[in-house]
Amino acid sequence: MKIGNLILENNIFLAPMAGVTDKTFRIICREMGAGLVFSEMVSSKGLYYGDNNTDELTDIDLRERPTALQIFGSDPNIMAEVVKKYINPRNDIDILDINMGCPAPKIVKNGDGSALLKNPPLARNILREIVKVSKKPVTLKIRMGWDPNSINGLDIAKIAEDEGIAALTVHGRTRDMFYSGEADWDFIKSIKESIDIPVIGNGDIFEPIDAIKMMDYTGCDGVAIGRGAMGNPWIFKRIGFLMEGKDDYKPTPEEKINMAIKHLNMICSIKGEKVGVREMRKHIAWYLKGMTNSNVVKNVINTISNKDDMEEVLSKYLIDMNAFKTK
Ligand SMILES: Cc1cc2nc3c(=O)[nH]c(=O)nc-3n(C[C@H](O)[C@H](O)[C@H](O)COP(=O)(O)O)c2cc1C
């Protein structure tokens, strides 16, 4: 699949997730076969005013590329300035993605994220000003609309095409659904049928077969996986297997624990031990979900604040797992 001039290895992508798709997880997902990874959303105002925490959010590693950096905001001038001063000079950013989907109250109250779906003229202006100055392909991520009375994702999709957006990710939910209910794949299909730029379908791919079904059903050019990749980076490789007609495989408990240990070491080396260990708690809970006695292990993990102890608990769990197997 191609986005702008960029040729991607495949069309199965890691969706942007604040608090999840940091550099470490993006590296892991690329190693596990994701064709493109999206960063956590970054505030355009934060970048504009030189906010310290944007440095970490925008840090990109060679191993994860190609990488799409996602920004949010609603001031076309600030966003265009950020593109000129900050995004264009960065050789490690492959794609610039614009967020018009985030439903979080603290984002929409400023008119950012999915609030822009309610204001098509402003959405157009933002895209126009950004595309005018961007030296990278610009992509856009949207939802169906704000609520059931305002399903205008199609208008926004047409605006995106008009304004030179290189690809559009469509999450088949309205803002007021947040992450509840079912993603509407018919909506993704109708967008795909109505515009000529690549459409990336998004919503409710939890099993490898779901990706194939979404592409078959909607005709979308690629898919982006969010929650289905949490603690489950194997999903990318497994979808690749299915697409190549190979047999599916499930990661073993040993593979999951070993991945958690690798993730722990990598995140601590990138973010430092204090932050790494704290952030790892949720990842470990996702990796161990559904495994024998995992609740006990998770409770212990949540009390630990240093890396060696956390690794020891996981290693011990691995030994216990092998013991269960041989019983
Ligand atoms: C914890 C979390 C954080 C998210 N952060 C972002 C974000 O920063 N930018 C964005 O465009 N979407 C964000 N999303 C939405 C996802 O990219 C995706 O659209 C949504 O989860 C639906 O896809 P899924 O069913 O595969 O999870 C987030 C979702 C979750 C669960």
The ligand as a MOL file (V3000), in Angstrom:
LIG
                    3D

  0  0  0     0  0            999 V3000
M  V30 BEGIN CTAB
M  V30 COUNTS 31 33 0 0 0
M  V30 BEGIN ATOM
M  V30 1 C -6.3750 4.0880 25.2680 0
M  V30 2 C -6.7220 4.6660 23.9100 0
M  V30 3 C -6.0900 5.8050 23.4790 0
M  V30 4 C -6.4050 6.3490 22.2330 0
M  V30 5 N -5.7260 7.4460 21.7940 0
M  V30 6 C -5.9330 7.9170 20.5290 0
M  V30 7 C -5.1320 8.9660 20.0000 0
M  V30 8 O -4.2100 9.4820 20.6400 0
M  V30 9 N -5.4220 9.3910 18.7320 0
M  V30 10 C -6.4210 8.8350 17.9830 0
M  V30 11 O -6.6340 9.2480 16.8440 0
M  V30 12 N -7.1640 7.8180 18.4570 0
M  V30 13 C -6.9380 7.3390 19.7000 0
M  V30 14 N -7.6410 6.2630 20.1460 0
M  V30 15 C -8.6080 5.6110 19.2510 0
M  V30 16 C -7.9730 4.4430 18.4800 0
M  V30 17 O -6.9790 4.8950 17.5880 0
M  V30 18 C -9.0420 3.6880 17.6760 0
M  V30 19 O -9.6380 4.5960 16.7870 0
M  V30 20 C -10.1390 3.0900 18.5530 0
M  V30 21 O -9.6050 2.4700 19.6960 0
M  V30 22 C -10.9640 2.0720 17.7540 0
M  V30 23 O -10.1630 1.0590 17.2510 0
M  V30 24 P -10.0460 -0.3810 17.9850 0
M  V30 25 O -11.4340 -0.9400 18.0420 0
M  V30 26 O -9.1150 -1.1660 17.0860 0
M  V30 27 O -9.5050 -0.1330 19.3470 0
M  V30 28 C -7.3790 5.7300 21.3990 0
M  V30 29 C -8.0110 4.5820 21.8550 0
M  V30 30 C -7.7020 4.0440 23.0920 0
M  V30 31 C -8.4100 2.7940 23.5430 0
M  V30 END ATOM
M  V30 BEGIN BOND
M  V30 1 1 1 2
M  V30 2 1 2 3
M  V30 3 2 2 30
M  V30 4 2 3 4
M  V30 5 1 4 5
M  V30 6 1 4 28
M  V30 7 2 5 6
M  V30 8 1 6 7
M  V30 9 1 6 13
M  V30 10 2 7 8
M  V30 11 1 7 9
M  V30 12 1 9 10
M  V30 13 2 10 11
M  V30 14 1 10 12
M  V30 15 2 12 13
M  V30 16 1 13 14
M  V30 17 1 14 15
M  V30 18 1 14 28
M  V30 19 1 15 16
M  V30 20 1 16 17
M  V30 21 1 16 18
M  V30 22 1 18 19
M  V30 23 1 18 20
M  V30 24 1 20 21
M  V30 25 1 20 22
M  V30 26 1 22 23
M  V30 27 1 23 24
M  V30 28 2 24 25
M  V30 29 1 24 26
M  V30 30 1 24 27
M  V30 31 2 28 29
M  V30 32 1 29 30
M  V30 33 1 30 31
M  V30 END BOND
M  V30 END CTAB
M  END
